[in-house]
Amino acid sequence: MSRALKFTALSLGVLLAFPAQGNARYNPNAPSTAIAAYGFRETGETRRCLTYTELDGVLQIATGEFLFSMDGKGYLNKTLSSCTFYEGQDTRVGFKLETGNVCRNTIMYVSRNRGRGWTRSRCTLGEFRELEPVAEQTPSDEQQQ
């Protein structure tokens, strides 16, 4: 079953955040434990850059972990250093772009309005890890195993 990954984006991107999956110590090289909750797994393929104008949206899923949607495909980006996880819907992301691409080492800002003004966290993006949907098992699949 093919499942397209798509998020809603406004201006530089609205960040819809969900509760973080525990963060004892951030490790950008460790596998993501959060993407399984969204029905995806890593394919092992990576990309250095995504074209900014083709991005459909960005979703923060845990501290330092972001899902990027582009052309119906999903990409996980684990920032090179810990990036504050802001829970709530009044959160936005922005990029410091020198070209038309969002790439490894691009500076990303995550901002949240806490009622008394905006607070901002600065992150450096890592490589984009391609995702694929995890096949859903049906009762007949389970019986055959």
C-alpha positions as CSV (number, residue, x, y, z in Angstrom):
1,M,0.0,0.0,0.0
2,S,1.5,3.3,-1.1
3,R,1.2,6.1,1.4
4,A,2.1,9.7,0.5
5,L,3.6,11.8,3.2
6,K,2.3,15.4,3.2
7,F,2.2,18.2,5.7
8,T,0.5,21.5,5.6
9,A,3.0,24.4,5.2
10,L,2.3,28.1,5.6
11,S,4.9,30.8,4.8
12,L,8.2,29.4,5.9
13,G,6.4,26.4,7.3
14,V,4.1,25.7,10.2
15,L,5.5,23.3,12.6
16,L,2.9,20.9,14.2
17,A,4.7,19.3,17.1
18,F,3.8,16.2,19.1
19,P,5.1,15.0,22.5
20,A,8.8,14.1,22.3
21,Q,10.0,10.5,22.7
22,G,12.3,10.8,25.7
23,N,15.8,12.3,25.2
24,A,18.4,11.0,27.6
25,R,21.3,12.3,25.5
26,Y,21.0,13.5,21.9
27,N,22.9,11.4,19.3
28,P,22.5,12.5,15.7
29,N,23.9,9.2,14.4
30,A,21.5,7.0,16.4
31,P,18.5,5.5,14.6
32,S,15.2,7.4,15.1
33,T,12.8,5.8,17.5
34,A,10.1,8.3,16.7
35,I,9.4,7.6,12.9
36,A,7.8,4.2,13.6
37,A,5.0,6.0,15.3
38,Y,4.2,7.7,12.0
39,G,4.3,4.4,10.0
40,F,7.7,4.9,8.3
41,R,11.1,3.4,8.4
42,E,14.5,4.5,6.9
43,T,15.4,3.0,3.5
44,G,19.2,3.5,4.0
45,E,19.3,6.1,1.2
46,T,20.3,9.7,2.0
47,R,20.3,13.0,0.2
48,R,22.5,16.0,1.0
49,C,19.9,18.6,-0.2
50,L,16.2,19.1,-0.8
51,T,14.9,21.9,-3.1
52,Y,13.3,24.5,-0.9
53,T,10.5,25.5,-3.3
54,E,9.4,21.9,-3.6
55,L,9.0,21.3,0.1
56,D,5.5,20.5,1.2
57,G,6.1,20.9,4.9
58,V,8.1,20.1,8.0
59,L,7.0,18.3,11.1
60,Q,9.1,18.1,14.3
61,I,8.7,14.7,15.9
62,A,11.3,14.7,18.7
63,T,14.2,16.7,19.9
64,G,16.5,17.2,16.9
65,E,14.3,15.1,14.6
66,F,12.2,16.5,11.7
67,L,10.2,14.9,9.0
68,F,10.4,16.8,5.7
69,S,7.8,16.2,3.0
70,M,8.6,16.7,-0.7
71,D,6.7,15.4,-3.7
72,G,4.9,12.9,-1.6
73,K,8.1,11.4,-0.2
74,G,9.3,11.6,3.4
75,Y,12.8,12.4,4.7
76,L,14.0,12.3,8.2
77,N,16.5,14.9,9.3
78,K,18.4,14.5,12.5
79,T,20.0,17.8,13.3
80,L,23.8,17.8,13.9
81,S,23.2,19.0,17.5
82,S,20.2,18.9,19.8
83,C,17.4,21.2,18.7
84,T,14.9,22.2,21.3
85,F,11.5,20.4,21.0
86,Y,8.6,22.8,21.2
87,E,5.3,21.2,21.9
88,G,2.3,23.0,20.5
89,Q,0.9,24.4,17.3
90,D,2.1,28.0,17.5
91,T,5.5,26.9,16.4
92,R,7.3,27.8,13.1
93,V,10.5,26.9,11.3
94,G,12.7,29.1,9.1
95,F,15.9,28.5,7.2
96,K,19.0,30.6,6.5
97,L,19.4,29.9,2.8
98,E,22.3,30.8,0.6
99,T,21.0,28.8,-2.4
100,G,17.5,27.5,-3.3
101,N,18.2,24.3,-1.4
102,V,17.9,23.2,2.2
103,C,21.0,21.1,2.7
104,R,23.2,19.4,5.3
105,N,24.7,22.2,7.5
106,T,21.8,24.6,6.6
107,I,20.9,26.7,9.7
108,M,17.3,26.2,10.7
109,Y,15.4,28.3,13.3
110,V,12.6,26.8,15.3
111,S,10.4,29.5,17.0
112,R,7.5,29.3,19.4
113,N,5.2,32.1,20.6
114,R,4.8,31.6,24.3
115,G,2.3,34.5,24.7
116,R,5.0,37.0,25.8
117,G,6.9,36.9,22.6
118,W,8.8,34.5,20.5
119,T,11.5,32.1,21.7
120,R,13.9,30.7,19.2
121,S,16.2,27.7,18.9
122,R,19.0,27.4,16.3
123,C,19.7,24.0,14.7
124,T,22.1,22.8,12.0
125,L,20.6,20.2,9.6
126,G,22.1,16.8,9.0
127,E,21.6,14.6,5.9
128,F,18.1,13.8,4.7
129,R,17.3,10.1,5.3
130,E,14.8,8.7,2.8
131,L,11.7,7.1,4.4
132,E,9.3,4.4,3.2
133,P,6.0,3.4,4.6
134,V,5.9,0.3,6.8
135,A,3.6,-2.3,5.3
136,E,0.5,-2.8,7.4
137,Q,-0.2,-6.4,8.3
138,T,-3.6,-7.7,7.8
139,P,-5.1,-10.7,9.8
140,S,-4.5,-13.0,6.7
141,D,-0.8,-11.9,6.6
142,E,-0.4,-12.8,10.3
143,Q,-2.0,-16.2,9.8
144,Q,0.5,-17.1,7.0
145,Q,3.5,-16.5,9.3
